[in-house]
């Protein structure tokens, strides 16, 4: 049993990115994901990164 006593699941992600120049794009992301496949436990995930374009 997963979300709301059903067999379905969901994942939410919100991301913010801004282009510094032609090559680099820093970003931050916050997400809400499942901890295990067989429970309704959720966990908040934080990501910070730098994307390189070539």
mmJSON file of the N, C-alpha and C atoms, coordinates in Angstrom:
{"data_MODEL":{"atom_site":{
"group_PDB":["ATOM","ATOM","ATOM","ATOM","ATOM","ATOM","ATOM","ATOM","ATOM","ATOM","ATOM","ATOM","ATOM","ATOM","ATOM","ATOM","ATOM","ATOM","ATOM","ATOM","ATOM","ATOM","ATOM","ATOM","ATOM","ATOM","ATOM","ATOM","ATOM","ATOM","ATOM","ATOM","ATOM","ATOM","ATOM","ATOM","ATOM","ATOM","ATOM","ATOM","ATOM","ATOM","ATOM","ATOM","ATOM","ATOM","ATOM","ATOM","ATOM","ATOM","ATOM","ATOM","ATOM","ATOM","ATOM","ATOM","ATOM","ATOM","ATOM","ATOM","ATOM","ATOM","ATOM","ATOM","ATOM","ATOM","ATOM","ATOM","ATOM","ATOM","ATOM","ATOM","ATOM","ATOM","ATOM","ATOM","ATOM","ATOM","ATOM","ATOM","ATOM","ATOM","ATOM","ATOM","ATOM","ATOM","ATOM","ATOM","ATOM","ATOM","ATOM","ATOM","ATOM","ATOM","ATOM","ATOM","ATOM","ATOM","ATOM","ATOM","ATOM","ATOM","ATOM","ATOM","ATOM","ATOM","ATOM","ATOM","ATOM","ATOM","ATOM","ATOM","ATOM","ATOM","ATOM","ATOM","ATOM","ATOM","ATOM","ATOM","ATOM","ATOM","ATOM","ATOM","ATOM","ATOM","ATOM","ATOM","ATOM","ATOM","ATOM","ATOM","ATOM","ATOM","ATOM","ATOM","ATOM","ATOM","ATOM","ATOM","ATOM","ATOM","ATOM","ATOM","ATOM","ATOM","ATOM","ATOM","ATOM","ATOM","ATOM","ATOM","ATOM","ATOM","ATOM","ATOM","ATOM","ATOM","ATOM","ATOM","ATOM","ATOM"],
"id":[1,2,3,4,5,6,7,8,9,10,11,12,13,14,15,16,17,18,19,20,21,22,23,24,25,26,27,28,29,30,31,32,33,34,35,36,37,38,39,40,41,42,43,44,45,46,47,48,49,50,51,52,53,54,55,56,57,58,59,60,61,62,63,64,65,66,67,68,69,70,71,72,73,74,75,76,77,78,79,80,81,82,83,84,85,86,87,88,89,90,91,92,93,94,95,96,97,98,99,100,101,102,103,104,105,106,107,108,109,110,111,112,113,114,115,116,117,118,119,120,121,122,123,124,125,126,127,128,129,130,131,132,133,134,135,136,137,138,139,140,141,142,143,144,145,146,147,148,149,150,151,152,153,154,155,156,157,158,159,160,161,162],
"type_symbol":["N","C","C","N","C","C","N","C","C","N","C","C","N","C","C","N","C","C","N","C","C","N","C","C","N","C","C","N","C","C","N","C","C","N","C","C","N","C","C","N","C","C","N","C","C","N","C","C","N","C","C","N","C","C","N","C","C","N","C","C","N","C","C","N","C","C","N","C","C","N","C","C","N","C","C","N","C","C","N","C","C","N","C","C","N","C","C","N","C","C","N","C","C","N","C","C","N","C","C","N","C","C","N","C","C","N","C","C","N","C","C","N","C","C","N","C","C","N","C","C","N","C","C","N","C","C","N","C","C","N","C","C","N","C","C","N","C","C","N","C","C","N","C","C","N","C","C","N","C","C","N","C","C","N","C","C","N","C","C","N","C","C"],
"label_atom_id":["N","CA","C","N","CA","C","N","CA","C","N","CA","C","N","CA","C","N","CA","C","N","CA","C","N","CA","C","N","CA","C","N","CA","C","N","CA","C","N","CA","C","N","CA","C","N","CA","C","N","CA","C","N","CA","C","N","CA","C","N","CA","C","N","CA","C","N","CA","C","N","CA","C","N","CA","C","N","CA","C","N","CA","C","N","CA","C","N","CA","C","N","CA","C","N","CA","C","N","CA","C","N","CA","C","N","CA","C","N","CA","C","N","CA","C","N","CA","C","N","CA","C","N","CA","C","N","CA","C","N","CA","C","N","CA","C","N","CA","C","N","CA","C","N","CA","C","N","CA","C","N","CA","C","N","CA","C","N","CA","C","N","CA","C","N","CA","C","N","CA","C","N","CA","C","N","CA","C","N","CA","C","N","CA","C","N","CA","C"],
"label_alt_id":[null,null,null,null,null,null,null,null,null,null,null,null,null,null,null,null,null,null,null,null,null,null,null,null,null,null,null,null,null,null,null,null,null,null,null,null,null,null,null,null,null,null,null,null,null,null,null,null,null,null,null,null,null,null,null,null,null,null,null,null,null,null,null,null,null,null,null,null,null,null,null,null,null,null,null,null,null,null,null,null,null,null,null,null,null,null,null,null,null,null,null,null,null,null,null,null,null,null,null,null,null,null,null,null,null,null,null,null,null,null,null,null,null,null,null,null,null,null,null,null,null,null,null,null,null,null,null,null,null,null,null,null,null,null,null,null,null,null,null,null,null,null,null,null,null,null,null,null,null,null,null,null,null,null,null,null,null,null,null,null,null,null],
"label_comp_id":["UNK","UNK","UNK","UNK","UNK","UNK","UNK","UNK","UNK","UNK","UNK","UNK","UNK","UNK","UNK","UNK","UNK","UNK","UNK","UNK","UNK","UNK","UNK","UNK","UNK","UNK","UNK","UNK","UNK","UNK","UNK","UNK","UNK","UNK","UNK","UNK","UNK","UNK","UNK","UNK","UNK","UNK","UNK","UNK","UNK","UNK","UNK","UNK","UNK","UNK","UNK","UNK","UNK","UNK","UNK","UNK","UNK","UNK","UNK","UNK","UNK","UNK","UNK","UNK","UNK","UNK","UNK","UNK","UNK","UNK","UNK","UNK","UNK","UNK","UNK","UNK","UNK","UNK","UNK","UNK","UNK","UNK","UNK","UNK","UNK","UNK","UNK","UNK","UNK","UNK","UNK","UNK","UNK","UNK","UNK","UNK","UNK","UNK","UNK","UNK","UNK","UNK","UNK","UNK","UNK","UNK","UNK","UNK","UNK","UNK","UNK","UNK","UNK","UNK","UNK","UNK","UNK","UNK","UNK","UNK","UNK","UNK","UNK","UNK","UNK","UNK","UNK","UNK","UNK","UNK","UNK","UNK","UNK","UNK","UNK","UNK","UNK","UNK","UNK","UNK","UNK","UNK","UNK","UNK","UNK","UNK","UNK","UNK","UNK","UNK","UNK","UNK","UNK","UNK","UNK","UNK","UNK","UNK","UNK","UNK","UNK","UNK"],
"label_asym_id":["A","A","A","A","A","A","A","A","A","A","A","A","A","A","A","A","A","A","A","A","A","A","A","A","A","A","A","A","A","A","A","A","A","A","A","A","A","A","A","A","A","A","A","A","A","A","A","A","A","A","A","A","A","A","A","A","A","A","A","A","A","A","A","A","A","A","A","A","A","A","A","A","A","A","A","A","A","A","A","A","A","A","A","A","A","A","A","A","A","A","A","A","A","A","A","A","A","A","A","A","A","A","A","A","A","A","A","A","A","A","A","A","A","A","A","A","A","A","A","A","A","A","A","A","A","A","A","A","A","A","A","A","A","A","A","A","A","A","A","A","A","A","A","A","A","A","A","A","A","A","A","A","A","A","A","A","A","A","A","A","A","A"],
"label_entity_id":["1","1","1","1","1","1","1","1","1","1","1","1","1","1","1","1","1","1","1","1","1","1","1","1","1","1","1","1","1","1","1","1","1","1","1","1","1","1","1","1","1","1","1","1","1","1","1","1","1","1","1","1","1","1","1","1","1","1","1","1","1","1","1","1","1","1","1","1","1","1","1","1","1","1","1","1","1","1","1","1","1","1","1","1","1","1","1","1","1","1","1","1","1","1","1","1","1","1","1","1","1","1","1","1","1","1","1","1","1","1","1","1","1","1","1","1","1","1","1","1","1","1","1","1","1","1","1","1","1","1","1","1","1","1","1","1","1","1","1","1","1","1","1","1","1","1","1","1","1","1","1","1","1","1","1","1","1","1","1","1","1","1"],
"label_seq_id":[1,1,1,2,2,2,3,3,3,4,4,4,5,5,5,6,6,6,7,7,7,8,8,8,9,9,9,10,10,10,11,11,11,12,12,12,13,13,13,14,14,14,15,15,15,16,16,16,17,17,17,18,18,18,19,19,19,20,20,20,21,21,21,22,22,22,23,23,23,24,24,24,25,25,25,26,26,26,27,27,27,28,28,28,29,29,29,30,30,30,31,31,31,32,32,32,33,33,33,34,34,34,35,35,35,36,36,36,37,37,37,38,38,38,39,39,39,40,40,40,41,41,41,42,42,42,43,43,43,44,44,44,45,45,45,46,46,46,47,47,47,48,48,48,49,49,49,50,50,50,51,51,51,52,52,52,53,53,53,54,54,54],
"pdbx_PDB_ins_code":[null,null,null,null,null,null,null,null,null,null,null,null,null,null,null,null,null,null,null,null,null,null,null,null,null,null,null,null,null,null,null,null,null,null,null,null,null,null,null,null,null,null,null,null,null,null,null,null,null,null,null,null,null,null,null,null,null,null,null,null,null,null,null,null,null,null,null,null,null,null,null,null,null,null,null,null,null,null,null,null,null,null,null,null,null,null,null,null,null,null,null,null,null,null,null,null,null,null,null,null,null,null,null,null,null,null,null,null,null,null,null,null,null,null,null,null,null,null,null,null,null,null,null,null,null,null,null,null,null,null,null,null,null,null,null,null,null,null,null,null,null,null,null,null,null,null,null,null,null,null,null,null,null,null,null,null,null,null,null,null,null,null],
"Cartn_x":[0.858,0.0,0.896,0.6,1.405,0.562,0.598,-0.088,-1.598,-2.208,-3.667,-4.319,-3.659,-4.146,-4.373,-3.618,-3.702,-2.33,-2.232,-0.962,-0.204,-0.65,0.009,1.019,1.889,2.91,3.09,3.765,3.992,5.34,5.829,7.081,6.948,7.303,7.261,8.678,8.997,10.288,10.054,10.759,10.742,12.195,12.511,13.892,13.967,15.082,15.37,16.777,16.906,18.209,18.371,19.595,19.857,21.173,21.184,22.34,23.339,24.528,25.57,26.215,26.57,27.178,26.893,27.631,27.395,27.62,28.48,28.882,28.29,27.987,27.619,26.205,25.479,24.138,24.031,24.088,23.868,22.378,22.064,20.661,20.491,19.269,18.852,17.537,17.327,16.112,15.674,14.367,13.772,12.726,12.761,11.821,11.277,10.127,9.503,9.352,10.068,10.125,9.792,9.482,9.169,10.448,10.352,11.492,11.606,10.483,10.453,9.274,9.349,8.276,7.034,7.183,6.044,5.46,5.864,5.301,4.918,4.226,3.86,4.812,5.993,6.967,7.518,7.674,8.182,9.454,10.277,11.498,11.722,12.157,12.481,13.914,14.111,15.431,15.855,17.088,17.651,18.82,18.861,19.974,20.485,21.785,22.445,23.486,23.554,24.507,24.911,25.839,26.347,26.366,25.592,25.516,26.462,27.222,28.166,27.666,27.638,27.208,28.427,28.577,29.694,29.236],
"Cartn_y":[-1.179,0.0,1.231,2.161,3.371,4.58,5.599,6.856,6.681,7.2,7.255,5.87,4.858,3.474,2.891,3.342,2.839,2.334,1.8,1.273,2.278,3.512,4.531,5.31,6.021,6.825,8.116,9.073,10.351,10.896,11.872,12.546,13.994,14.923,16.35,16.896,17.699,18.377,19.811,20.725,22.13,22.547,23.098,23.463,24.922,25.546,26.917,26.932,27.426,27.492,28.861,29.336,30.603,30.498,31.069,30.962,32.066,31.671,32.644,33.197,32.299,32.68,31.569,31.533,30.559,29.115,28.912,27.56,27.031,27.904,27.44,27.846,26.893,27.127,26.494,27.295,26.732,26.498,25.534,25.235,24.735,24.874,24.289,23.561,22.471,21.672,21.124,21.151,20.559,19.565,18.36,17.325,16.549,15.924,15.07,13.695,12.708,11.383,10.296,9.109,7.968,7.401,6.928,6.313,4.841,4.131,2.7,2.416,1.291,0.909,0.389,-0.121,-0.763,0.038,1.298,2.144,3.497,4.296,5.643,6.704,6.31,7.264,8.14,9.428,10.397,11.034,11.578,12.251,13.445,14.555,15.739,15.621,15.914,15.815,17.21,17.59,18.872,18.605,19.351,19.219,20.605,20.719,21.937,21.489,22.162,21.71,22.797,22.442,23.33,22.541,22.993,22.312,23.007,22.209,22.738,22.421,23.426,23.264,23.392,22.429,22.528,22.255],
"Cartn_z":[0.0,0.0,0.0,-0.887,-0.994,-0.623,-1.423,-1.14,-1.075,-0.037,0.106,0.035,0.612,0.628,-0.765,-1.732,-3.105,-3.533,-4.731,-5.223,-6.084,-6.11,-6.918,-6.08,-6.752,-6.091,-6.879,-6.313,-6.971,-6.541,-7.291,-6.97,-7.41,-6.528,-6.847,-6.861,-7.871,-7.962,-8.405,-7.758,-8.156,-8.341,-9.508,-9.81,-10.242,-9.908,-10.312,-10.884,-12.11,-12.77,-13.411,-13.472,-14.121,-14.874,-16.059,-16.939,-16.608,-16.159,-15.839,-17.099,-17.994,-19.266,-20.279,-21.353,-22.415,-21.957,-20.957,-20.578,-19.277,-18.309,-16.97,-16.567,-15.979,-15.454,-14.07,-12.992,-11.657,-11.42,-10.557,-10.277,-8.847,-8.334,-7.058,-7.308,-6.589,-6.757,-5.405,-5.168,-3.971,-4.453,-3.901,-4.318,-3.14,-3.356,-2.355,-2.983,-2.452,-3.068,-2.053,-2.549,-1.689,-1.081,0.159,0.834,0.448,0.454,0.123,-0.803,-1.487,-2.41,-1.704,-0.487,0.169,1.33,1.514,2.57,1.985,2.795,2.345,2.899,3.361,3.891,2.773,3.071,2.102,2.648,1.761,2.167,1.253,1.838,1.053,0.559,-0.734,-1.355,-1.814,-1.485,-1.896,-2.828,-3.929,-4.877,-5.247,-5.339,-5.8,-6.812,-7.95,-8.957,-9.923,-10.77,-11.803,-13.105,-14.064,-15.355,-16.323,-17.06,-18.041,-19.443,-20.304,-21.699,-22.608,-23.522,-24.465,-25.868],
"occupancy":[1.0,1.0,1.0,1.0,1.0,1.0,1.0,1.0,1.0,1.0,1.0,1.0,1.0,1.0,1.0,1.0,1.0,1.0,1.0,1.0,1.0,1.0,1.0,1.0,1.0,1.0,1.0,1.0,1.0,1.0,1.0,1.0,1.0,1.0,1.0,1.0,1.0,1.0,1.0,1.0,1.0,1.0,1.0,1.0,1.0,1.0,1.0,1.0,1.0,1.0,1.0,1.0,1.0,1.0,1.0,1.0,1.0,1.0,1.0,1.0,1.0,1.0,1.0,1.0,1.0,1.0,1.0,1.0,1.0,1.0,1.0,1.0,1.0,1.0,1.0,1.0,1.0,1.0,1.0,1.0,1.0,1.0,1.0,1.0,1.0,1.0,1.0,1.0,1.0,1.0,1.0,1.0,1.0,1.0,1.0,1.0,1.0,1.0,1.0,1.0,1.0,1.0,1.0,1.0,1.0,1.0,1.0,1.0,1.0,1.0,1.0,1.0,1.0,1.0,1.0,1.0,1.0,1.0,1.0,1.0,1.0,1.0,1.0,1.0,1.0,1.0,1.0,1.0,1.0,1.0,1.0,1.0,1.0,1.0,1.0,1.0,1.0,1.0,1.0,1.0,1.0,1.0,1.0,1.0,1.0,1.0,1.0,1.0,1.0,1.0,1.0,1.0,1.0,1.0,1.0,1.0,1.0,1.0,1.0,1.0,1.0,1.0],
"B_iso_or_equiv":[0.0,0.0,0.0,0.0,0.0,0.0,0.0,0.0,0.0,0.0,0.0,0.0,0.0,0.0,0.0,0.0,0.0,0.0,0.0,0.0,0.0,0.0,0.0,0.0,0.0,0.0,0.0,0.0,0.0,0.0,0.0,0.0,0.0,0.0,0.0,0.0,0.0,0.0,0.0,0.0,0.0,0.0,0.0,0.0,0.0,0.0,0.0,0.0,0.0,0.0,0.0,0.0,0.0,0.0,0.0,0.0,0.0,0.0,0.0,0.0,0.0,0.0,0.0,0.0,0.0,0.0,0.0,0.0,0.0,0.0,0.0,0.0,0.0,0.0,0.0,0.0,0.0,0.0,0.0,0.0,0.0,0.0,0.0,0.0,0.0,0.0,0.0,0.0,0.0,0.0,0.0,0.0,0.0,0.0,0.0,0.0,0.0,0.0,0.0,0.0,0.0,0.0,0.0,0.0,0.0,0.0,0.0,0.0,0.0,0.0,0.0,0.0,0.0,0.0,0.0,0.0,0.0,0.0,0.0,0.0,0.0,0.0,0.0,0.0,0.0,0.0,0.0,0.0,0.0,0.0,0.0,0.0,0.0,0.0,0.0,0.0,0.0,0.0,0.0,0.0,0.0,0.0,0.0,0.0,0.0,0.0,0.0,0.0,0.0,0.0,0.0,0.0,0.0,0.0,0.0,0.0,0.0,0.0,0.0,0.0,0.0,0.0],
"pdbx_formal_charge":[null,null,null,null,null,null,null,null,null,null,null,null,null,null,null,null,null,null,null,null,null,null,null,null,null,null,null,null,null,null,null,null,null,null,null,null,null,null,null,null,null,null,null,null,null,null,null,null,null,null,null,null,null,null,null,null,null,null,null,null,null,null,null,null,null,null,null,null,null,null,null,null,null,null,null,null,null,null,null,null,null,null,null,null,null,null,null,null,null,null,null,null,null,null,null,null,null,null,null,null,null,null,null,null,null,null,null,null,null,null,null,null,null,null,null,null,null,null,null,null,null,null,null,null,null,null,null,null,null,null,null,null,null,null,null,null,null,null,null,null,null,null,null,null,null,null,null,null,null,null,null,null,null,null,null,null,null,null,null,null,null,null],
"auth_seq_id":[1,1,1,2,2,2,3,3,3,4,4,4,5,5,5,6,6,6,7,7,7,8,8,8,9,9,9,10,10,10,11,11,11,12,12,12,13,13,13,14,14,14,15,15,15,16,16,16,17,17,17,18,18,18,19,19,19,20,20,20,21,21,21,22,22,22,23,23,23,24,24,24,25,25,25,26,26,26,27,27,27,28,28,28,29,29,29,30,30,30,31,31,31,32,32,32,33,33,33,34,34,34,35,35,35,36,36,36,37,37,37,38,38,38,39,39,39,40,40,40,41,41,41,42,42,42,43,43,43,44,44,44,45,45,45,46,46,46,47,47,47,48,48,48,49,49,49,50,50,50,51,51,51,52,52,52,53,53,53,54,54,54],
"auth_comp_id":["UNK","UNK","UNK","UNK","UNK","UNK","UNK","UNK","UNK","UNK","UNK","UNK","UNK","UNK","UNK","UNK","UNK","UNK","UNK","UNK","UNK","UNK","UNK","UNK","UNK","UNK","UNK","UNK","UNK","UNK","UNK","UNK","UNK","UNK","UNK","UNK","UNK","UNK","UNK","UNK","UNK","UNK","UNK","UNK","UNK","UNK","UNK","UNK","UNK","UNK","UNK","UNK","UNK","UNK","UNK","UNK","UNK","UNK","UNK","UNK","UNK","UNK","UNK","UNK","UNK","UNK","UNK","UNK","UNK","UNK","UNK","UNK","UNK","UNK","UNK","UNK","UNK","UNK","UNK","UNK","UNK","UNK","UNK","UNK","UNK","UNK","UNK","UNK","UNK","UNK","UNK","UNK","UNK","UNK","UNK","UNK","UNK","UNK","UNK","UNK","UNK","UNK","UNK","UNK","UNK","UNK","UNK","UNK","UNK","UNK","UNK","UNK","UNK","UNK","UNK","UNK","UNK","UNK","UNK","UNK","UNK","UNK","UNK","UNK","UNK","UNK","UNK","UNK","UNK","UNK","UNK","UNK","UNK","UNK","UNK","UNK","UNK","UNK","UNK","UNK","UNK","UNK","UNK","UNK","UNK","UNK","UNK","UNK","UNK","UNK","UNK","UNK","UNK","UNK","UNK","UNK","UNK","UNK","UNK","UNK","UNK","UNK"],
"auth_asym_id":["A","A","A","A","A","A","A","A","A","A","A","A","A","A","A","A","A","A","A","A","A","A","A","A","A","A","A","A","A","A","A","A","A","A","A","A","A","A","A","A","A","A","A","A","A","A","A","A","A","A","A","A","A","A","A","A","A","A","A","A","A","A","A","A","A","A","A","A","A","A","A","A","A","A","A","A","A","A","A","A","A","A","A","A","A","A","A","A","A","A","A","A","A","A","A","A","A","A","A","A","A","A","A","A","A","A","A","A","A","A","A","A","A","A","A","A","A","A","A","A","A","A","A","A","A","A","A","A","A","A","A","A","A","A","A","A","A","A","A","A","A","A","A","A","A","A","A","A","A","A","A","A","A","A","A","A","A","A","A","A","A","A"],
"auth_atom_id":["N","CA","C","N","CA","C","N","CA","C","N","CA","C","N","CA","C","N","CA","C","N","CA","C","N","CA","C","N","CA","C","N","CA","C","N","CA","C","N","CA","C","N","CA","C","N","CA","C","N","CA","C","N","CA","C","N","CA","C","N","CA","C","N","CA","C","N","CA","C","N","CA","C","N","CA","C","N","CA","C","N","CA","C","N","CA","C","N","CA","C","N","CA","C","N","CA","C","N","CA","C","N","CA","C","N","CA","C","N","CA","C","N","CA","C","N","CA","C","N","CA","C","N","CA","C","N","CA","C","N","CA","C","N","CA","C","N","CA","C","N","CA","C","N","CA","C","N","CA","C","N","CA","C","N","CA","C","N","CA","C","N","CA","C","N","CA","C","N","CA","C","N","CA","C","N","CA","C","N","CA","C","N","CA","C","N","CA","C"],
"pdbx_PDB_model_num":[1,1,1,1,1,1,1,1,1,1,1,1,1,1,1,1,1,1,1,1,1,1,1,1,1,1,1,1,1,1,1,1,1,1,1,1,1,1,1,1,1,1,1,1,1,1,1,1,1,1,1,1,1,1,1,1,1,1,1,1,1,1,1,1,1,1,1,1,1,1,1,1,1,1,1,1,1,1,1,1,1,1,1,1,1,1,1,1,1,1,1,1,1,1,1,1,1,1,1,1,1,1,1,1,1,1,1,1,1,1,1,1,1,1,1,1,1,1,1,1,1,1,1,1,1,1,1,1,1,1,1,1,1,1,1,1,1,1,1,1,1,1,1,1,1,1,1,1,1,1,1,1,1,1,1,1,1,1,1,1,1,1]
}}}
